[in-house]
């Protein structure tokens, strides 16, 4: 096993419980995007199992909504927020794209339009910007980000498993 950027070992990743057809259907029917996909991937649920946890999903997901969904799932988790790192946690990561929307004096809500959710499992990432129905190696995801030439950092880690809410 080899180490990934977050220092964990690369081993078996979680099995996805949704297909490309499921992803397309959920995206079309109720606007499932990176938040619901990441939540489903990281928790081993289907997109349809995730949907009722999101209330009146409006096509976006903020950290409060992610926390509420994890609590509703009774998923043990620990939240680290206010981060500015590129290290991934095992679980769910909130990416902030960097740009003028982060400048002093710009309303904080502007930055929310430039965020993205990804799931991370044992050295693999589920990222709807690359592939909505397949885990890809962290190194491959890093190549995608480098090609996009968009600076970014992680603001929130939802570390799933030990020591959080629920059971």
Secondary structure, DSSP 4 states (H G I P E B T S, - for coil): --B-TTSPBP-PPPPPS--HHHHHHHHHHH---HHHHHHHHHHT--HHHHHGGGSS--S---HHHHHHHHHHTT--EEEEEEEEE-PPPSEEEEEEE-SGGGSTTS-HHHHHTTEEEEEEETTEEEETTTEEEEEEEHHHHHHHHHHHT--EEEEEEEEESTTSS--
